[in-house]
Amino acid sequence: MNHTSCPTPDLSHAAWRKPRRSQANGECVEVADGFPGAVPVRDSKNPGPALILPASTWTTFVDHLKH
């Protein structure tokens, strides 16, 4: 896999959202939209630093979850 360096997006004004199927116990992830080519992901119960994934990696991950 070829990793390239890309700038870390400024997440200070990110609008975080939980998945529609998130559980009431708060154990889920949150994602932020509006970052072309990247998907910021963080722990909803401990919203510390975010993991920044390439959009293609996130899409592959979600597709695997669906199947």
N, CA, C and O atoms as a printed pandas DataFrame, in Angstrom:
     atom_number atom_name residue_name chain_id  residue_number  x_coord  y_coord  z_coord
0              1         N          MET        A               1    0.850   -1.166    0.000
1              2        CA          MET        A               1    0.000    0.000    0.000
2              3         C          MET        A               1    0.899    1.232    0.000
3              4         O          MET        A               1    1.871    1.303    0.752
4              5         N          ASN        A               2    0.574    2.171   -0.826
5              6        CA          ASN        A               2    1.353    3.395   -0.942
6              7         C          ASN        A               2    0.702    4.494   -0.106
7              8         O          ASN        A               2   -0.409    4.933   -0.404
8              9         N          HIS        A               3    1.394    4.933    0.934
9             10        CA          HIS        A               3    0.877    6.007    1.781
10            11         C          HIS        A               3    1.534    7.311    1.368
11            12         O          HIS        A               3    2.757    7.401    1.260
12            13         N          THR        A               4    0.717    8.305    1.142
13            14        CA          THR        A               4    1.254    9.617    0.820
14            15         C          THR        A               4    0.915   10.564    1.949
15            16         O          THR        A               4   -0.085   10.397    2.647
16            17         N          SER        A               5    1.751   11.545    2.114
17            18        CA          SER        A               5    1.530   12.519    3.163
18            19         C          SER        A               5    0.503   13.540    2.691
19            20         O          SER        A               5    0.603   14.072    1.585
20            21         N          CYS        A               6   -0.465   13.801    3.522
21            22        CA          CYS        A               6   -1.450   14.822    3.192
22            23         C          CYS        A               6   -1.660   15.676    4.428
23            24         O          CYS        A               6   -1.482   15.198    5.549
24            25         N          PRO        A               7   -2.031   16.917    4.242
25            26        CA          PRO        A               7   -2.208   17.798    5.398
26            27         C          PRO        A               7   -3.353   17.322    6.288
27            28         O          PRO        A               7   -4.358   16.803    5.802
28            29         N          THR        A               8   -3.191   17.500    7.563
29            30        CA          THR        A               8   -4.236   17.150    8.517
30            31         C          THR        A               8   -5.308   18.236    8.474
31            32         O          THR        A               8   -5.002   19.415    8.648
32            33         N          PRO        A               9   -6.564   17.847    8.245
33            34        CA          PRO        A               9   -7.617   18.863    8.181
34            35         C          PRO        A               9   -7.865   19.512    9.542
35            36         O          PRO        A               9   -7.659   18.895   10.587
36            37         N          ASP        A              10   -8.303   20.748    9.507
37            38        CA          ASP        A              10   -8.680   21.473   10.723
38            39         C          ASP        A              10  -10.063   20.991   11.138
39            40         O          ASP        A              10  -11.047   21.254   10.446
40            41         N          LEU        A              11  -10.144   20.290   12.259
41            42        CA          LEU        A              11  -11.406   19.712   12.717
42            43         C          LEU        A              11  -12.091   20.552   13.790
43            44         O          LEU        A              11  -13.066   20.109   14.397
44            45         N          SER        A              12  -11.588   21.753   14.025
45            46        CA          SER        A              12  -12.129   22.575   15.107
46            47         C          SER        A              12  -13.608   22.936   14.909
47            48         O          SER        A              12  -14.311   23.210   15.881
48            49         N          HIS        A              13  -14.075   22.937   13.680
49            50        CA          HIS        A              13  -15.480   23.267   13.416
50            51         C          HIS        A              13  -16.212   22.101   12.742
51            52         O          HIS        A              13  -17.238   22.292   12.090
52            53         N          ALA        A              14  -15.678   20.913   12.908
53            54        CA          ALA        A              14  -16.285   19.738   12.277
54            55         C          ALA        A              14  -17.663   19.469   12.875
55            56         O          ALA        A              14  -17.878   19.609   14.079
56            57         N          ALA        A              15  -18.578   19.083   12.012
57            58        CA          ALA        A              15  -19.927   18.683   12.449
58            59         C          ALA        A              15  -19.930   17.158   12.531
59            60         O          ALA        A              15  -20.057   16.472   11.517
60            61         N          TRP        A              16  -19.789   16.639   13.740
61            62        CA          TRP        A              16  -19.717   15.197   13.962
62            63         C          TRP        A              16  -21.106   14.594   13.969
63            64         O          TRP        A              16  -22.060   15.208   14.447
64            65         N          ARG        A              17  -21.214   13.382   13.434
65            66        CA          ARG        A              17  -22.496   12.671   13.439
66            67         C          ARG        A              17  -22.253   11.199   13.758
67            68         O          ARG        A              17  -21.209   10.629   13.439
68            69         N          LYS        A              18  -23.255   10.610   14.397
69            70        CA          LYS        A              18  -23.218    9.185   14.711
70            71         C          LYS        A              18  -23.987    8.429   13.634
71            72         O          LYS        A              18  -24.867    8.993   12.984
72            73         N          PRO        A              19  -23.660    7.167   13.448
73            74        CA          PRO        A              19  -24.426    6.362   12.487
74            75         C          PRO        A              19  -25.891    6.256   12.902
75            76         O          PRO        A              19  -26.217    6.328   14.087
76            77         N          ARG        A              20  -26.750    6.087   11.934
77            78        CA          ARG        A              20  -28.184    5.944   12.213
78            79         C          ARG        A              20  -28.467    4.761   13.121
79            80         O          ARG        A              20  -29.416    4.803   13.903
80            81         N          ARG        A              21  -27.675    3.716   13.036
81            82        CA          ARG        A              21  -27.905    2.511   13.830
82            83         C          ARG        A              21  -27.095    2.488   15.123
83            84         O          ARG        A              21  -26.905    1.422   15.708
84            85         N          SER        A              22  -26.626    3.620   15.567
85            86        CA          SER        A              22  -25.837    3.645   16.800
86            87         C          SER        A              22  -26.697    3.243   17.988
87            88         O          SER        A              22  -27.908    3.463   17.998
88            89         N          GLN        A              23  -26.063    2.662   18.970
89            90        CA          GLN        A              23  -26.763    2.177   20.153
90            91         C          GLN        A              23  -26.925    3.295   21.175
91            92         O          GLN        A              23  -26.133    4.237   21.196
92            93         N          ALA        A              24  -27.921    3.197   22.001
93            94        CA          ALA        A              24  -28.191    4.199   23.031
94            95         C          ALA        A              24  -27.100    4.232   24.093
95            96         O          ALA        A              24  -26.969    5.225   24.808
96            97         N          ASN        A              25  -26.309    3.156   24.209
97            98        CA          ASN        A              25  -25.264    3.106   25.229
98            99         C          ASN        A              25  -24.063    3.989   24.884
99           100         O          ASN        A              25  -23.146    4.121   25.693
100          101         N          GLY        A              26  -24.058    4.590   23.698
101          102        CA          GLY        A              26  -23.003    5.517   23.328
102          103         C          GLY        A              26  -21.737    4.874   22.810
103          104         O          GLY        A              26  -20.749    5.567   22.570
104          105         N          GLU        A              27  -21.744    3.567   22.633
105          106        CA          GLU        A              27  -20.550    2.891   22.137
106          107         C          GLU        A              27  -20.576    2.826   20.617
107          108         O          GLU        A              27  -20.996    1.831   20.027
108          109         N          CYS        A              28  -20.125    3.892   20.008
109          110        CA          CYS        A              28  -20.074    3.931   18.556
110          111         C          CYS        A              28  -19.025    4.950   18.125
111          112         O          CYS        A              28  -18.369    5.585   18.951
112          113         N          VAL        A              29  -18.890    5.083   16.842
113          114        CA          VAL        A              29  -17.965    6.064   16.304
114          115         C          VAL        A              29  -18.760    7.235   15.744
115          116         O          VAL        A              29  -19.955    7.122   15.471
116          117         N          GLU        A              30  -18.083    8.345   15.580
117          118        CA          GLU        A              30  -18.660    9.513   14.917
118          119         C          GLU        A              30  -17.783    9.827   13.717
119          120         O          GLU        A              30  -16.572    9.609   13.746
120          121         N          VAL        A              31  -18.393   10.332   12.679
121          122        CA          VAL        A              31  -17.657   10.775   11.501
122          123         C          VAL        A              31  -18.033   12.222   11.217
123          124         O          VAL        A              31  -19.086   12.702   11.637
124          125         N          ALA        A              32  -17.161   12.899   10.505
125          126        CA          ALA        A              32  -17.426   14.284   10.108
126          127         C          ALA        A              32  -17.398   14.357    8.589
127          128         O          ALA        A              32  -16.489   13.830    7.948
128          129         N          ASP        A              33  -18.392   15.009    8.025
129          130        CA          ASP        A              33  -18.469   15.201    6.580
130          131         C          ASP        A              33  -17.835   16.539    6.205
131          132         O          ASP        A              33  -17.551   17.376    7.062
132          133         N          GLY        A              34  -17.627   16.712    4.922
133          134        CA          GLY        A              34  -17.150   17.995    4.428
134          135         C          GLY        A              34  -15.652   18.111    4.284
135          136         O          GLY        A              34  -15.120   19.218    4.205
136          137         N          PHE        A              35  -14.959   16.979    4.249
137          138        CA          PHE        A              35  -13.508   16.981    4.093
138          139         C          PHE        A              35  -13.177   16.152    2.852
139          140         O          PHE        A              35  -12.973   14.942    2.947
140          141         N          PRO        A              36  -13.123   16.808    1.687
141          142        CA          PRO        A              36  -12.918   16.082    0.435
142          143         C          PRO        A              36  -11.701   15.156    0.488
143          144         O          PRO        A              36  -10.589   15.569    0.816
144          145         N          GLY        A              37  -11.954   13.890    0.153
145          146        CA          GLY        A              37  -10.888   12.902    0.098
146          147         C          GLY        A              37  -10.512   12.300    1.429
147          148         O          GLY        A              37   -9.650   11.423    1.483
148          149         N          ALA        A              38  -11.145   12.753    2.523
149          150        CA          ALA        A              38  -10.810   12.253    3.860
150          151         C          ALA        A              38  -12.069   12.072    4.685
151          152         O          ALA        A              38  -13.069   12.759    4.478
152          153         N          VAL        A              39  -12.006   11.137    5.625
153          154        CA          VAL        A              39  -13.109   10.922    6.552
154          155         C          VAL        A              39  -12.545   10.906    7.969
155          156         O          VAL        A              39  -11.901    9.935    8.367
156          157         N          PRO        A              40  -12.780   11.966    8.730
157          158        CA          PRO        A              40  -12.376   11.965   10.135
158          159         C          PRO        A              40  -13.309   11.053   10.937
159          160         O          PRO        A              40  -14.529   11.105   10.776
160          161         N          VAL        A              41  -12.725   10.221   11.800
161          162        CA          VAL        A              41  -13.477    9.270   12.613
162          163         C          VAL        A              41  -12.983    9.406   14.050
163          164         O          VAL        A              41  -11.783    9.546   14.287
164          165         N          ARG        A              42  -13.916    9.365   15.014
165          166        CA          ARG        A              42  -13.516    9.425   16.423
166          167         C          ARG        A              42  -14.471    8.595   17.274
167          168         O          ARG        A              42  -15.554    8.220   16.825
168          169         N          ASP        A              43  -14.065    8.317   18.487
169          170        CA          ASP        A              43  -14.841    7.561   19.463
170          171         C          ASP        A              43  -15.895    8.502   20.056
171          172         O          ASP        A              43  -15.547    9.567   20.566
172          173         N          SER        A              44  -17.150    8.134   19.999
173          174        CA          SER        A              44  -18.209    9.021   20.482
174          175         C          SER        A              44  -18.200    9.205   21.994
175          176         O          SER        A              44  -18.571   10.273   22.483
176          177         N          LYS        A              45  -17.787    8.193   22.740
177          178        CA          LYS        A              45  -17.812    8.307   24.201
178          179         C          LYS        A              45  -16.545    8.960   24.749
179          180         O          LYS        A              45  -16.507    9.354   25.915
180          181         N          ASN        A              46  -15.519    9.075   23.929
181          182        CA          ASN        A              46  -14.267    9.716   24.320
182          183         C          ASN        A              46  -13.748   10.506   23.122
183          184         O          ASN        A              46  -12.768   10.105   22.494
184          185         N          PRO        A              47  -14.400   11.632   22.799
185          186        CA          PRO        A              47  -14.085   12.352   21.561
186          187         C          PRO        A              47  -12.751   13.099   21.603
187          188         O          PRO        A              47  -12.699   14.329   21.575
188          189         N          GLY        A              48  -11.714   12.339   21.670
189          190        CA          GLY        A              48  -10.374   12.923   21.646
190          191         C          GLY        A              48   -9.898   13.064   20.210
191          192         O          GLY        A              48  -10.664   13.462   19.332
192          193         N          PRO        A              49   -8.650   12.744   19.974
193          194        CA          PRO        A              49   -8.108   12.863   18.616
194          195         C          PRO        A              49   -8.868   11.990   17.621
195          196         O          PRO        A              49   -9.351   10.908   17.954
196          197         N          ALA        A              50   -8.956   12.482   16.415
197          198        CA          ALA        A              50   -9.646   11.748   15.356
198          199         C          ALA        A              50   -8.645   10.989   14.501
199          200         O          ALA        A              50   -7.490   11.388   14.359
200          201         N          LEU        A              51   -9.106    9.908   13.947
201          202        CA          LEU        A              51   -8.357    9.147   12.963
202          203         C          LEU        A              51   -8.814    9.672   11.608
203          204         O          LEU        A              51  -10.012    9.687   11.324
204          205         N          ILE        A              52   -7.886   10.096   10.779
205          206        CA          ILE        A              52   -8.227   10.617    9.452
206          207         C          ILE        A              52   -7.968    9.525    8.429
207          208         O          ILE        A              52   -6.825    9.122    8.211
208          209         N          LEU        A              53   -9.033    9.050    7.807
209          210        CA          LEU        A              53   -8.911    7.982    6.818
210          211         C          LEU        A              53   -9.110    8.529    5.416
211          212         O          LEU        A              53   -9.905    9.447    5.215
212          213         N          PRO        A              54   -8.391    7.973    4.437
213          214        CA          PRO        A              54   -8.706    8.321    3.054
214          215         C          PRO        A              54  -10.146    7.891    2.761
215          216         O          PRO        A              54  -10.594    6.851    3.245
216          217         N          ALA        A              55  -10.852    8.668    1.990
217          218        CA          ALA        A              55  -12.259    8.372    1.695
218          219         C          ALA        A              55  -12.417    6.980    1.094
219          220         O          ALA        A              55  -13.389    6.289    1.398
220          221         N          SER        A              56  -11.493    6.560    0.256
221          222        CA          SER        A              56  -11.592    5.228   -0.362
222          223         C          SER        A              56  -11.464    4.123    0.685
223          224         O          SER        A              56  -12.124    3.091    0.567
224          225         N          THR        A              57  -10.643    4.317    1.689
225          226        CA          THR        A              57  -10.486    3.331    2.761
226          227         C          THR        A              57  -11.772    3.237    3.567
227          228         O          THR        A              57  -12.216    2.137    3.896
228          229         N          TRP        A              58  -12.373    4.372    3.888
229          230        CA          TRP        A              58  -13.630    4.394    4.635
230          231         C          TRP        A              58  -14.729    3.682    3.842
231          232         O          TRP        A              58  -15.493    2.897    4.405
232          233         N          THR        A              59  -14.808    3.951    2.554
233          234        CA          THR        A              59  -15.823    3.320    1.704
234          235         C          THR        A              59  -15.651    1.810    1.696
235          236         O          THR        A              59  -16.634    1.076    1.804
236          237         N          THR        A              60  -14.427    1.341    1.570
237          238        CA          THR        A              60  -14.153   -0.095    1.593
238          239         C          THR        A              60  -14.565   -0.700    2.933
239          240         O          THR        A              60  -15.177   -1.768    2.969
240          241         N          PHE        A              61  -14.236   -0.029    4.028
241          242        CA          PHE        A              61  -14.602   -0.491    5.364
242          243         C          PHE        A              61  -16.119   -0.613    5.510
243          244         O          PHE        A              61  -16.617   -1.637    5.978
244          245         N          VAL        A              62  -16.846    0.414    5.116
245          246        CA          VAL        A              62  -18.305    0.410    5.237
246          247         C          VAL        A              62  -18.909   -0.677    4.341
247          248         O          VAL        A              62  -19.850   -1.360    4.743
248          249         N          ASP        A              63  -18.372   -0.834    3.139
249          250        CA          ASP        A              63  -18.878   -1.882    2.236
250          251         C          ASP        A              63  -18.709   -3.266    2.856
251          252         O          ASP        A              63  -19.597   -4.110    2.737
252          253         N          HIS        A              64  -17.577   -3.506    3.517
253          254        CA          HIS        A              64  -17.350   -4.802    4.166
254          255         C          HIS        A              64  -18.325   -5.014    5.319
255          256         O          HIS        A              64  -18.790   -6.133    5.536
256          257         N          LEU        A              65  -18.638   -3.962    6.054
257          258        CA          LEU        A              65  -19.594   -4.083    7.152
258          259         C          LEU        A              65  -20.984   -4.458    6.648
259          260         O          LEU        A              65  -21.711   -5.207    7.300
260          261         N          LYS        A              66  -21.338   -3.938    5.501
261          262        CA          LYS        A              66  -22.668   -4.192    4.942
262          263         C          LYS        A              66  -22.831   -5.636    4.471
263          264         O          LYS        A              66  -23.949   -6.144    4.379
264          265         N          HIS        A              67  -21.710   -6.291    4.172
265          266        CA          HIS        A              67  -21.791   -7.663    3.609
266          267         C          HIS        A              67  -21.344   -8.628    4.602
267          268         O          HIS        A              67  -21.333   -9.829    4.334
